[in-house]
Amino acid sequence: MRLSRDQVEAMSQRIIRGLIKEEMIAMDRPEAAVDVLAEVFTKDLEAEDRLNDEVHELLKNYSDEISRGMINYQDLFRKVKTKLARDRKMVL
């Protein structure tokens, strides 16, 4: 995960506080909303991590071409990840 759990928690708190401050939402227990939002962010980041791992595994088949410079690893990684995400209806 690119963000630590503390960062996800802090981001969730800022979002909920900002929505309350702007009077876009009202609630008795904002900490519950923070927990739910943090869980949603965490699950989404974990799904992207799993996708990254899968792409790394798929690209192992092209290690010879990559090492010889025939294929740029980053470009291929990005293309494969984008296609898999689109096929799975994931938003990155």
Backbone as XML, in Angstrom:
<?xml version="1.0"?>
<chain id="A" units="angstrom">
  <residue number="1" name="MET">
    <atom name="N" x="0.851" y="-1.178" z="0.000"/>
    <atom name="CA" x="0.000" y="0.000" z="0.000"/>
    <atom name="C" x="0.893" y="1.237" z="0.000"/>
  </residue>
  <residue number="2" name="ARG">
    <atom name="N" x="0.575" y="2.170" z="-0.838"/>
    <atom name="CA" x="1.399" y="3.376" z="-0.953"/>
    <atom name="C" x="1.210" y="4.318" z="0.221"/>
  </residue>
  <residue number="3" name="LEU">
    <atom name="N" x="0.080" y="4.249" z="0.885"/>
    <atom name="CA" x="-0.188" y="5.098" z="2.038"/>
    <atom name="C" x="-0.208" y="4.238" z="3.293"/>
  </residue>
  <residue number="4" name="SER">
    <atom name="N" x="0.300" y="4.785" z="4.384"/>
    <atom name="CA" x="0.235" y="4.049" z="5.643"/>
    <atom name="C" x="-1.185" y="4.133" z="6.198"/>
  </residue>
  <residue number="5" name="ARG">
    <atom name="N" x="-1.482" y="3.269" z="7.129"/>
    <atom name="CA" x="-2.812" y="3.289" z="7.751"/>
    <atom name="C" x="-3.052" y="4.637" z="8.448"/>
  </residue>
  <residue number="6" name="ASP">
    <atom name="N" x="-2.008" y="5.196" z="9.034"/>
    <atom name="CA" x="-2.142" y="6.516" z="9.674"/>
    <atom name="C" x="-2.475" y="7.593" z="8.651"/>
  </residue>
  <residue number="7" name="GLN">
    <atom name="N" x="-1.865" y="7.519" z="7.481"/>
    <atom name="CA" x="-2.154" y="8.498" z="6.428"/>
    <atom name="C" x="-3.589" y="8.358" z="5.934"/>
  </residue>
  <residue number="8" name="VAL">
    <atom name="N" x="-4.040" y="7.121" z="5.780"/>
    <atom name="CA" x="-5.414" y="6.884" z="5.340"/>
    <atom name="C" x="-6.386" y="7.424" z="6.383"/>
  </residue>
  <residue number="9" name="GLU">
    <atom name="N" x="-6.097" y="7.177" z="7.646"/>
    <atom name="CA" x="-6.950" y="7.667" z="8.736"/>
    <atom name="C" x="-6.985" y="9.196" z="8.742"/>
  </residue>
  <residue number="10" name="ALA">
    <atom name="N" x="-5.830" y="9.830" z="8.619"/>
    <atom name="CA" x="-5.766" y="11.296" z="8.620"/>
    <atom name="C" x="-6.513" y="11.878" z="7.420"/>
  </residue>
  <residue number="11" name="MET">
    <atom name="N" x="-6.363" y="11.274" z="6.263"/>
    <atom name="CA" x="-7.057" y="11.741" z="5.063"/>
    <atom name="C" x="-8.567" y="11.600" z="5.242"/>
  </residue>
  <residue number="12" name="SER">
    <atom name="N" x="-8.995" y="10.493" z="5.797"/>
    <atom name="CA" x="-10.427" y="10.258" z="6.031"/>
    <atom name="C" x="-10.986" y="11.294" z="7.009"/>
  </residue>
  <residue number="13" name="GLN">
    <atom name="N" x="-10.236" y="11.582" z="8.057"/>
    <atom name="CA" x="-10.685" y="12.586" z="9.032"/>
    <atom name="C" x="-10.822" y="13.953" z="8.373"/>
  </residue>
  <residue number="14" name="ARG">
    <atom name="N" x="-9.839" y="14.324" z="7.557"/>
    <atom name="CA" x="-9.903" y="15.630" z="6.884"/>
    <atom name="C" x="-11.096" y="15.725" z="5.948"/>
  </residue>
  <residue number="15" name="ILE">
    <atom name="N" x="-11.377" y="14.656" z="5.248"/>
    <atom name="CA" x="-12.516" y="14.669" z="4.316"/>
    <atom name="C" x="-13.823" y="14.828" z="5.079"/>
  </residue>
  <residue number="16" name="ILE">
    <atom name="N" x="-14.014" y="14.020" z="6.110"/>
    <atom name="CA" x="-15.265" y="14.082" z="6.878"/>
    <atom name="C" x="-15.397" y="15.434" z="7.573"/>
  </residue>
  <residue number="17" name="ARG">
    <atom name="N" x="-14.321" y="15.913" z="8.183"/>
    <atom name="CA" x="-14.384" y="17.236" z="8.838"/>
    <atom name="C" x="-14.702" y="18.335" z="7.835"/>
  </residue>
  <residue number="18" name="GLY">
    <atom name="N" x="-14.094" y="18.255" z="6.650"/>
    <atom name="CA" x="-14.353" y="19.258" z="5.620"/>
    <atom name="C" x="-15.802" y="19.242" z="5.154"/>
  </residue>
  <residue number="19" name="LEU">
    <atom name="N" x="-16.358" y="18.046" z="4.995"/>
    <atom name="CA" x="-17.769" y="17.935" z="4.579"/>
    <atom name="C" x="-18.702" y="18.481" z="5.656"/>
  </residue>
  <residue number="20" name="ILE">
    <atom name="N" x="-18.368" y="18.220" z="6.907"/>
    <atom name="CA" x="-19.183" y="18.749" z="8.014"/>
    <atom name="C" x="-19.057" y="20.264" z="8.069"/>
  </residue>
  <residue number="21" name="LYS">
    <atom name="N" x="-17.841" y="20.761" z="7.962"/>
    <atom name="CA" x="-17.600" y="22.208" z="8.020"/>
    <atom name="C" x="-18.335" y="22.952" z="6.905"/>
  </residue>
  <residue number="22" name="GLU">
    <atom name="N" x="-18.348" y="22.364" z="5.719"/>
    <atom name="CA" x="-19.032" y="22.978" z="4.575"/>
    <atom name="C" x="-20.530" y="22.706" z="4.599"/>
  </residue>
  <residue number="23" name="GLU">
    <atom name="N" x="-20.972" y="22.051" z="5.656"/>
    <atom name="CA" x="-22.389" y="21.715" z="5.844"/>
    <atom name="C" x="-22.944" y="20.882" z="4.698"/>
  </residue>
  <residue number="24" name="MET">
    <atom name="N" x="-22.104" y="20.029" z="4.150"/>
    <atom name="CA" x="-22.543" y="19.119" z="3.096"/>
    <atom name="C" x="-23.120" y="17.844" z="3.699"/>
  </residue>
  <residue number="25" name="ILE">
    <atom name="N" x="-22.677" y="17.537" z="4.917"/>
    <atom name="CA" x="-23.229" y="16.407" z="5.657"/>
    <atom name="C" x="-23.385" y="16.835" z="7.114"/>
  </residue>
  <residue number="26" name="ALA">
    <atom name="N" x="-24.251" y="16.135" z="7.820"/>
    <atom name="CA" x="-24.425" y="16.347" z="9.257"/>
    <atom name="C" x="-24.548" y="14.972" z="9.890"/>
  </residue>
  <residue number="27" name="MET">
    <atom name="N" x="-23.881" y="14.795" z="11.012"/>
    <atom name="CA" x="-23.956" y="13.500" z="11.677"/>
    <atom name="C" x="-23.632" y="13.640" z="13.153"/>
  </residue>
  <residue number="28" name="ASP">
    <atom name="N" x="-24.166" y="12.683" z="13.908"/>
    <atom name="CA" x="-23.929" y="12.672" z="15.346"/>
    <atom name="C" x="-22.579" y="12.063" z="15.688"/>
  </residue>
  <residue number="29" name="ARG">
    <atom name="N" x="-22.161" y="11.068" z="14.907"/>
    <atom name="CA" x="-20.917" y="10.351" z="15.202"/>
    <atom name="C" x="-19.975" y="10.389" z="13.996"/>
  </residue>
  <residue number="30" name="PRO">
    <atom name="N" x="-19.287" y="11.478" z="13.784"/>
    <atom name="CA" x="-18.400" y="11.561" z="12.612"/>
    <atom name="C" x="-17.272" y="10.530" z="12.654"/>
  </residue>
  <residue number="31" name="GLU">
    <atom name="N" x="-16.879" y="10.089" z="13.845"/>
    <atom name="CA" x="-15.798" y="9.098" z="13.922"/>
    <atom name="C" x="-16.192" y="7.778" z="13.256"/>
  </residue>
  <residue number="32" name="ALA">
    <atom name="N" x="-17.477" y="7.452" z="13.277"/>
    <atom name="CA" x="-17.944" y="6.240" z="12.599"/>
    <atom name="C" x="-17.789" y="6.393" z="11.089"/>
  </residue>
  <residue number="33" name="ALA">
    <atom name="N" x="-18.095" y="7.569" z="10.573"/>
    <atom name="CA" x="-17.942" y="7.828" z="9.133"/>
    <atom name="C" x="-16.467" y="7.793" z="8.742"/>
  </residue>
  <residue number="34" name="VAL">
    <atom name="N" x="-15.614" y="8.306" z="9.620"/>
    <atom name="CA" x="-14.167" y="8.272" z="9.364"/>
    <atom name="C" x="-13.704" y="6.823" z="9.254"/>
  </residue>
  <residue number="35" name="ASP">
    <atom name="N" x="-14.166" y="5.976" z="10.156"/>
    <atom name="CA" x="-13.781" y="4.565" z="10.133"/>
    <atom name="C" x="-14.236" y="3.885" z="8.843"/>
  </residue>
  <residue number="36" name="VAL">
    <atom name="N" x="-15.462" y="4.153" z="8.435"/>
    <atom name="CA" x="-15.992" y="3.547" z="7.204"/>
    <atom name="C" x="-15.205" y="4.033" z="5.990"/>
  </residue>
  <residue number="37" name="LEU">
    <atom name="N" x="-14.962" y="5.324" z="5.919"/>
    <atom name="CA" x="-14.226" y="5.886" z="4.791"/>
    <atom name="C" x="-12.805" y="5.335" z="4.744"/>
  </residue>
  <residue number="38" name="ALA">
    <atom name="N" x="-12.148" y="5.236" z="5.885"/>
    <atom name="CA" x="-10.797" y="4.683" z="5.943"/>
    <atom name="C" x="-10.788" y="3.227" z="5.474"/>
  </residue>
  <residue number="39" name="GLU">
    <atom name="N" x="-11.812" y="2.476" z="5.836"/>
    <atom name="CA" x="-11.908" y="1.080" z="5.400"/>
    <atom name="C" x="-12.088" y="0.987" z="3.888"/>
  </residue>
  <residue number="40" name="VAL">
    <atom name="N" x="-12.898" y="1.869" z="3.328"/>
    <atom name="CA" x="-13.109" y="1.885" z="1.872"/>
    <atom name="C" x="-11.800" y="2.206" z="1.158"/>
  </residue>
  <residue number="41" name="PHE">
    <atom name="N" x="-11.094" y="3.230" z="1.628"/>
    <atom name="CA" x="-9.809" y="3.596" z="1.022"/>
    <atom name="C" x="-8.816" y="2.440" z="1.121"/>
  </residue>
  <residue number="42" name="THR">
    <atom name="N" x="-8.750" y="1.821" z="2.285"/>
    <atom name="CA" x="-7.806" y="0.725" z="2.508"/>
    <atom name="C" x="-8.101" y="-0.450" z="1.587"/>
  </residue>
  <residue number="43" name="LYS">
    <atom name="N" x="-9.362" y="-0.821" z="1.461"/>
    <atom name="CA" x="-9.725" y="-1.939" z="0.575"/>
    <atom name="C" x="-9.390" y="-1.620" z="-0.874"/>
  </residue>
  <residue number="44" name="ASP">
    <atom name="N" x="-9.605" y="-0.380" z="-1.280"/>
    <atom name="CA" x="-9.295" y="0.022" z="-2.643"/>
    <atom name="C" x="-7.782" y="-0.042" z="-2.890"/>
  </residue>
  <residue number="45" name="LEU">
    <atom name="N" x="-7.001" y="0.446" z="-1.946"/>
    <atom name="CA" x="-5.543" y="0.404" z="-2.088"/>
    <atom name="C" x="-5.031" y="-1.030" z="-2.094"/>
  </residue>
  <residue number="46" name="GLU">
    <atom name="N" x="-5.622" y="-1.882" z="-1.285"/>
    <atom name="CA" x="-5.228" y="-3.292" z="-1.258"/>
    <atom name="C" x="-5.572" y="-3.974" z="-2.578"/>
  </residue>
  <residue number="47" name="ALA">
    <atom name="N" x="-6.710" y="-3.627" z="-3.171"/>
    <atom name="CA" x="-7.086" y="-4.190" z="-4.474"/>
    <atom name="C" x="-6.073" y="-3.779" z="-5.543"/>
  </residue>
  <residue number="48" name="GLU">
    <atom name="N" x="-5.631" y="-2.541" z="-5.482"/>
    <atom name="CA" x="-4.627" y="-2.092" z="-6.450"/>
    <atom name="C" x="-3.300" y="-2.793" z="-6.210"/>
  </residue>
  <residue number="49" name="ASP">
    <atom name="N" x="-2.942" y="-3.036" z="-4.959"/>
    <atom name="CA" x="-1.718" y="-3.785" z="-4.659"/>
    <atom name="C" x="-1.787" y="-5.199" z="-5.229"/>
  </residue>
  <residue number="50" name="ARG">
    <atom name="N" x="-2.938" y="-5.842" z="-5.090"/>
    <atom name="CA" x="-3.104" y="-7.188" z="-5.651"/>
    <atom name="C" x="-2.990" y="-7.156" z="-7.174"/>
  </residue>
  <residue number="51" name="LEU">
    <atom name="N" x="-3.561" y="-6.134" z="-7.791"/>
    <atom name="CA" x="-3.458" y="-5.977" z="-9.240"/>
    <atom name="C" x="-1.995" y="-5.797" z="-9.649"/>
  </residue>
  <residue number="52" name="ASN">
    <atom name="N" x="-1.260" y="-4.960" z="-8.927"/>
    <atom name="CA" x="0.164" y="-4.762" z="-9.215"/>
    <atom name="C" x="0.933" y="-6.072" z="-9.125"/>
  </residue>
  <residue number="53" name="ASP">
    <atom name="N" x="0.656" y="-6.855" z="-8.095"/>
    <atom name="CA" x="1.328" y="-8.148" z="-7.931"/>
    <atom name="C" x="1.022" y="-9.070" z="-9.101"/>
  </residue>
  <residue number="54" name="GLU">
    <atom name="N" x="-0.220" y="-9.072" z="-9.538"/>
    <atom name="CA" x="-0.612" y="-9.913" z="-10.664"/>
    <atom name="C" x="0.103" y="-9.489" z="-11.944"/>
  </residue>
  <residue number="55" name="VAL">
    <atom name="N" x="0.202" y="-8.188" z="-12.166"/>
    <atom name="CA" x="0.897" y="-7.686" z="-13.358"/>
    <atom name="C" x="2.377" y="-8.073" z="-13.296"/>
  </residue>
  <residue number="56" name="HIS">
    <atom name="N" x="3.003" y="-7.940" z="-12.121"/>
    <atom name="CA" x="4.416" y="-8.342" z="-11.980"/>
    <atom name="C" x="4.584" y="-9.824" z="-12.339"/>
  </residue>
  <residue number="57" name="GLU">
    <atom name="N" x="3.657" y="-10.665" z="-11.888"/>
    <atom name="CA" x="3.716" y="-12.094" z="-12.203"/>
    <atom name="C" x="3.576" y="-12.333" z="-13.698"/>
  </residue>
  <residue number="58" name="LEU">
    <atom name="N" x="2.633" y="-11.654" z="-14.334"/>
    <atom name="CA" x="2.438" y="-11.808" z="-15.774"/>
    <atom name="C" x="3.680" y="-11.382" z="-16.561"/>
  </residue>
  <residue number="59" name="LEU">
    <atom name="N" x="4.344" y="-10.337" z="-16.097"/>
    <atom name="CA" x="5.490" y="-9.806" z="-16.833"/>
    <atom name="C" x="6.751" y="-10.639" z="-16.655"/>
  </residue>
  <residue number="60" name="LYS">
    <atom name="N" x="6.740" y="-11.561" z="-15.707"/>
    <atom name="CA" x="7.894" y="-12.449" z="-15.554"/>
    <atom name="C" x="8.110" y="-13.268" z="-16.832"/>
  </residue>
  <residue number="61" name="ASN">
    <atom name="N" x="7.042" y="-13.496" z="-17.588"/>
    <atom name="CA" x="7.140" y="-14.234" z="-18.846"/>
    <atom name="C" x="7.949" y="-13.477" z="-19.897"/>
  </residue>
  <residue number="62" name="TYR">
    <atom name="N" x="8.115" y="-12.187" z="-19.705"/>
    <atom name="CA" x="8.826" y="-11.359" z="-20.676"/>
    <atom name="C" x="10.176" y="-10.878" z="-20.152"/>
  </residue>
  <residue number="63" name="SER">
    <atom name="N" x="10.697" y="-11.550" z="-19.139"/>
    <atom name="CA" x="11.935" y="-11.088" z="-18.510"/>
    <atom name="C" x="13.115" y="-11.063" z="-19.485"/>
  </residue>
  <residue number="64" name="ASP">
    <atom name="N" x="13.190" y="-12.024" z="-20.402"/>
    <atom name="CA" x="14.291" y="-12.028" z="-21.370"/>
    <atom name="C" x="14.247" y="-10.796" z="-22.273"/>
  </residue>
  <residue number="65" name="GLU">
    <atom name="N" x="13.054" y="-10.514" z="-22.815"/>
    <atom name="CA" x="12.911" y="-9.360" z="-23.700"/>
    <atom name="C" x="13.171" y="-8.051" z="-22.956"/>
  </residue>
  <residue number="66" name="ILE">
    <atom name="N" x="12.738" y="-7.994" z="-21.710"/>
    <atom name="CA" x="12.931" y="-6.790" z="-20.907"/>
    <atom name="C" x="14.414" y="-6.596" z="-20.613"/>
  </residue>
  <residue number="67" name="SER">
    <atom name="N" x="15.090" y="-7.678" z="-20.231"/>
    <atom name="CA" x="16.512" y="-7.555" z="-19.894"/>
    <atom name="C" x="17.362" y="-7.204" z="-21.113"/>
  </residue>
  <residue number="68" name="ARG">
    <atom name="N" x="16.920" y="-7.596" z="-22.303"/>
    <atom name="CA" x="17.662" y="-7.246" z="-23.521"/>
    <atom name="C" x="17.290" y="-5.862" z="-24.035"/>
  </residue>
  <residue number="69" name="GLY">
    <atom name="N" x="16.386" y="-5.204" z="-23.354"/>
    <atom name="CA" x="16.005" y="-3.850" z="-23.747"/>
    <atom name="C" x="15.015" y="-3.806" z="-24.887"/>
  </residue>
  <residue number="70" name="MET">
    <atom name="N" x="14.432" y="-4.942" z="-25.234"/>
    <atom name="CA" x="13.480" y="-4.981" z="-26.345"/>
    <atom name="C" x="12.131" y="-4.391" z="-25.933"/>
  </residue>
  <residue number="71" name="ILE">
    <atom name="N" x="11.845" y="-4.445" z="-24.641"/>
    <atom name="CA" x="10.576" y="-3.950" z="-24.116"/>
    <atom name="C" x="10.884" y="-3.096" z="-22.902"/>
  </residue>
  <residue number="72" name="ASN">
    <atom name="N" x="10.240" y="-1.952" z="-22.788"/>
    <atom name="CA" x="10.387" y="-1.105" z="-21.610"/>
    <atom name="C" x="9.439" y="-1.621" z="-20.533"/>
  </residue>
  <residue number="73" name="TYR">
    <atom name="N" x="9.998" y="-2.027" z="-19.393"/>
    <atom name="CA" x="9.200" y="-2.644" z="-18.328"/>
    <atom name="C" x="8.105" y="-1.718" z="-17.824"/>
  </residue>
  <residue number="74" name="GLN">
    <atom name="N" x="8.429" y="-0.464" z="-17.569"/>
    <atom name="CA" x="7.442" y="0.468" z="-17.019"/>
    <atom name="C" x="6.280" y="0.697" z="-17.978"/>
  </residue>
  <residue number="75" name="ASP">
    <atom name="N" x="6.594" y="0.842" z="-19.257"/>
    <atom name="CA" x="5.526" y="1.035" z="-20.255"/>
    <atom name="C" x="4.631" y="-0.202" z="-20.333"/>
  </residue>
  <residue number="76" name="LEU">
    <atom name="N" x="5.256" y="-1.372" z="-20.386"/>
    <atom name="CA" x="4.493" y="-2.606" z="-20.464"/>
    <atom name="C" x="3.658" y="-2.812" z="-19.197"/>
  </residue>
  <residue number="77" name="PHE">
    <atom name="N" x="4.259" y="-2.524" z="-18.038"/>
    <atom name="CA" x="3.542" y="-2.649" z="-16.770"/>
    <atom name="C" x="2.298" y="-1.772" z="-16.773"/>
  </residue>
  <residue number="78" name="ARG">
    <atom name="N" x="2.466" y="-0.529" z="-17.168"/>
    <atom name="CA" x="1.352" y="0.427" z="-17.187"/>
    <atom name="C" x="0.240" y="-0.027" z="-18.136"/>
  </residue>
  <residue number="79" name="LYS">
    <atom name="N" x="0.632" y="-0.527" z="-19.316"/>
    <atom name="CA" x="-0.350" y="-0.971" z="-20.299"/>
    <atom name="C" x="-1.124" y="-2.197" z="-19.804"/>
  </residue>
  <residue number="80" name="VAL">
    <atom name="N" x="-0.406" y="-3.160" z="-19.252"/>
    <atom name="CA" x="-1.063" y="-4.375" z="-18.757"/>
    <atom name="C" x="-1.971" y="-4.042" z="-17.577"/>
  </residue>
  <residue number="81" name="LYS">
    <atom name="N" x="-1.485" y="-3.208" z="-16.679"/>
    <atom name="CA" x="-2.290" y="-2.828" z="-15.511"/>
    <atom name="C" x="-3.553" y="-2.097" z="-15.941"/>
  </residue>
  <residue number="82" name="THR">
    <atom name="N" x="-3.427" y="-1.178" z="-16.879"/>
    <atom name="CA" x="-4.586" y="-0.424" z="-17.368"/>
    <atom name="C" x="-5.609" y="-1.357" z="-18.006"/>
  </residue>
  <residue number="83" name="LYS">
    <atom name="N" x="-5.141" y="-2.317" z="-18.797"/>
    <atom name="CA" x="-6.062" y="-3.249" z="-19.453"/>
    <atom name="C" x="-6.769" y="-4.133" z="-18.427"/>
  </residue>
  <residue number="84" name="LEU">
    <atom name="N" x="-6.020" y="-4.684" z="-17.477"/>
    <atom name="CA" x="-6.649" y="-5.526" z="-16.458"/>
    <atom name="C" x="-7.653" y="-4.731" z="-15.626"/>
  </residue>
  <residue number="85" name="ALA">
    <atom name="N" x="-7.289" y="-3.508" z="-15.270"/>
    <atom name="CA" x="-8.199" y="-2.670" z="-14.481"/>
    <atom name="C" x="-9.472" y="-2.379" z="-15.264"/>
  </residue>
  <residue number="86" name="ARG">
    <atom name="N" x="-9.331" y="-2.071" z="-16.542"/>
    <atom name="CA" x="-10.504" y="-1.794" z="-17.383"/>
    <atom name="C" x="-11.383" y="-3.039" z="-17.505"/>
  </residue>
  <residue number="87" name="ASP">
    <atom name="N" x="-10.755" y="-4.192" z="-17.721"/>
    <atom name="CA" x="-11.501" y="-5.453" z="-17.838"/>
    <atom name="C" x="-12.269" y="-5.777" z="-16.564"/>
  </residue>
  <residue number="88" name="ARG">
    <atom name="N" x="-11.705" y="-5.388" z="-15.427"/>
    <atom name="CA" x="-12.326" y="-5.674" z="-14.134"/>
    <atom name="C" x="-13.171" y="-4.516" z="-13.614"/>
  </residue>
  <residue number="89" name="LYS">
    <atom name="N" x="-13.296" y="-3.494" z="-14.458"/>
    <atom name="CA" x="-14.087" y="-2.299" z="-14.104"/>
    <atom name="C" x="-13.580" y="-1.631" z="-12.827"/>
  </residue>
  <residue number="90" name="MET">
    <atom name="N" x="-12.250" y="-1.588" z="-12.704"/>
    <atom name="CA" x="-11.620" y="-0.904" z="-11.573"/>
    <atom name="C" x="-11.273" y="0.514" z="-11.990"/>
  </residue>
  <residue number="91" name="VAL">
    <atom name="N" x="-11.402" y="1.430" z="-11.069"/>
    <atom name="CA" x="-10.997" y="2.806" z="-11.313"/>
    <atom name="C" x="-9.698" y="3.039" z="-10.567"/>
  </residue>
  <residue number="92" name="LEU">
    <atom name="N" x="-8.683" y="3.432" z="-11.303"/>
    <atom name="CA" x="-7.362" y="3.665" z="-10.684"/>
    <atom name="C" x="-7.111" y="5.133" z="-10.501"/>
  </residue>
</chain>
